[in-house]
Amino acid sequence: MIKKIISTVFLILVLTSCVKGNLSTFGKGVSIGFDPRTIGMQIDDTIMQKNLVARLTLTEKKYFLYIQVEVLDGRVFLTGKVEEPEEKIKITKMAWETKGIRSVKNAIEIKGQSNFKSTAKDILITSQLRTALLFNRLVKSGNYTLETINKTIYIFGIAMNAEEKKEVIGEANKIYDVDEVIPTIYLVSELSRNKI
């Protein structure tokens, strides 16, 4: 039984490493080339992320496919879809229980609260914002995770300075048919290790 659990955890860690690497190639998540965090911070964040993903997967295997976890400077950003509101609460609790976590932002959607049309609109909004950030030379677009749920844009990432943060939020607000923009953007100067 223990061998099976260890094998499962190892497989999860290997697979999430592969998935994560491929996603960053397409601009999702923080790109290593632009990442202003120290190597130590990156390692700490990766350990927290892998720990949380492993715990979620051991709790419910479907979470491995349907829940995405990003960690920046000990701050967790959760996205994906679950069946019941109780699951969203349980996942948030598990994130808070992960050693080293400083804050949790939960943008997990409850299935059934959107239809095909609204999902397509959300994908279009995210694509428009991703493109706008790519072409804005004042923004390092690879440093941001974008998620749109029911015409609300969630932005999670690290800005090099206040001007870049303002540009990212401005680009999001320019997109047609967006109800709300919820930014969780940290300045490099706000990262915990830079305050020491």
C-alpha positions in Angstrom: 0.0 0.0 0.0 2.8 2.4 0.9 4.6 1.6 -2.3 1.5 2.4 -4.2 1.1 5.8 -2.5 4.8 6.7 -3.0 4.5 5.6 -6.7 1.4 7.8 -7.2 3.0 10.8 -5.6 6.2 10.4 -7.7 4.1 10.1 -10.8 2.1 13.2 -9.9 5.3 15.2 -9.4 6.8 14.1 -12.6 3.6 14.7 -14.6 3.0 18.1 -13.1 6.6 19.1 -13.9 6.0 18.1 -17.6 2.7 19.8 -17.8 4.0 23.0 -16.1 7.0 23.1 -18.5 4.7 22.9 -21.5 2.3 25.5 -20.3 5.0 28.1 -19.8 6.1 27.6 -23.4 2.7 29.0 -24.4 2.9 31.9 -22.1 0.9 30.6 -19.1 2.5 31.2 -15.7 5.7 32.8 -14.9 8.4 32.5 -17.4 11.8 31.6 -16.0 13.5 34.0 -18.4 11.7 37.0 -16.8 11.1 35.7 -13.3 12.4 38.3 -10.8 12.2 35.9 -7.9 15.5 34.5 -6.5 16.3 30.9 -7.2 15.5 30.1 -3.5 12.1 31.7 -3.8 11.4 29.7 -7.0 12.4 26.5 -5.3 10.3 27.3 -2.2 7.3 28.1 -4.4 7.7 25.0 -6.5 7.9 22.8 -3.4 4.7 24.4 -2.0 3.0 24.0 -5.4 4.0 20.3 -5.8 3.0 19.6 -2.2 -0.5 21.1 -2.6 -1.0 19.4 -6.0 0.0 16.0 -4.5 -2.4 16.5 -1.5 -5.2 17.5 -3.8 -4.7 14.5 -6.1 -4.5 12.1 -3.2 -7.8 13.5 -1.9 -9.5 13.3 -5.2 -7.8 12.1 -8.4 -10.0 14.4 -10.6 -8.4 17.5 -9.0 -5.2 16.7 -10.9 -6.9 17.4 -14.2 -9.4 20.1 -13.2 -7.6 22.3 -10.7 -4.6 24.5 -11.6 -2.3 25.8 -8.8 0.2 28.7 -9.1 2.4 29.8 -6.3 4.3 33.1 -6.2 6.2 34.1 -3.1 4.1 31.8 -1.0 0.8 33.2 -2.4 -1.4 30.6 -4.0 -3.7 31.2 -7.0 -6.3 28.4 -7.7 -8.3 28.0 -10.9 -10.4 25.3 -12.5 -13.8 23.8 -12.0 -15.5 21.6 -9.4 -18.9 20.1 -9.0 -20.0 21.4 -5.7 -19.4 24.6 -3.6 -18.2 22.4 -0.7 -15.3 21.2 -2.9 -14.2 24.8 -3.5 -14.1 25.4 0.3 -12.3 22.1 0.9 -9.6 23.0 -1.7 -9.2 26.5 -0.2 -8.7 25.0 3.3 -6.1 22.5 1.9 -4.2 25.4 0.3 -4.1 27.3 3.6 -2.9 24.2 5.4 0.1 23.9 3.1 3.3 24.8 4.9 4.7 28.2 3.9 1.6 29.6 2.2 1.0 33.3 2.9 -2.3 33.9 1.1 -4.8 32.1 -1.1 -6.8 33.5 -4.0 -9.5 31.1 -5.2 -10.9 31.6 -8.7 -12.3 28.0 -8.9 -15.6 27.9 -10.8 -18.6 25.7 -9.8 -19.7 23.6 -12.9 -23.1 24.4 -14.2 -22.8 28.1 -13.5 -21.7 28.8 -17.1 -22.8 27.5 -20.5 -21.0 27.0 -23.8 -21.6 30.6 -24.9 -20.2 32.1 -21.7 -17.2 29.8 -21.7 -16.4 30.7 -25.3 -16.7 34.4 -24.4 -14.3 33.9 -21.4 -11.8 32.1 -23.6 -12.0 35.0 -26.1 -11.5 37.6 -23.4 -8.4 35.8 -22.0 -7.0 35.5 -25.5 -7.5 39.2 -26.2 -5.8 40.2 -23.0 -2.9 37.7 -23.5 -2.4 39.2 -27.0 -2.6 42.8 -25.8 0.1 42.0 -23.1 2.3 40.3 -25.7 2.3 43.4 -27.8 2.7 45.9 -25.0 6.5 46.5 -24.8 6.1 47.9 -21.2 4.9 44.5 -20.0 6.7 41.1 -19.5 3.6 39.1 -20.4 5.2 35.8 -19.4 5.0 36.9 -15.7 1.2 36.7 -15.6 -1.4 34.0 -15.3 -4.8 35.0 -16.8 -8.1 33.4 -16.1 -11.6 34.7 -17.1 -14.6 33.3 -15.4 -18.1 34.6 -16.3 -16.6 37.8 -17.8 -14.5 38.5 -14.8 -10.7 38.6 -15.5 -8.4 37.3 -12.8 -4.8 38.4 -13.2 -2.0 36.8 -11.0 1.6 37.7 -11.4 4.7 39.8 -10.7 5.2 43.3 -12.1 8.7 44.7 -12.4 7.4 48.2 -11.3 4.2 50.2 -10.6 4.1 51.4 -14.3 4.0 47.8 -15.5 1.2 46.9 -13.0 -0.8 49.9 -14.2 -0.3 48.9 -17.8 -1.5 45.3 -17.2 -4.7 46.5 -15.4 -5.3 49.1 -18.1 -5.1 46.6 -20.9 -7.6 44.3 -19.1 -10.0 47.2 -18.6 -9.9 48.0 -22.3 -11.3 44.7 -23.3 -14.9 44.8 -24.5 -17.7 43.1 -22.4 -15.6 42.6 -19.3 -17.6 42.9 -16.1 -14.8 43.1 -13.6 -11.0 42.9 -13.4 -9.5 41.3 -10.2 -5.7 41.8 -10.2 -3.4 40.0 -7.8 -0.2 41.6 -9.0 2.8 41.9 -6.8 5.7 44.3 -7.4 9.2 42.9 -7.3 9.8 45.2 -4.3 6.9 43.6 -2.4 8.4 40.0 -2.6 9.2 38.7 0.8 12.9 38.1 0.2 13.4 41.6 -1.2 12.2 43.1 2.1 15.0 41.6 4.2 
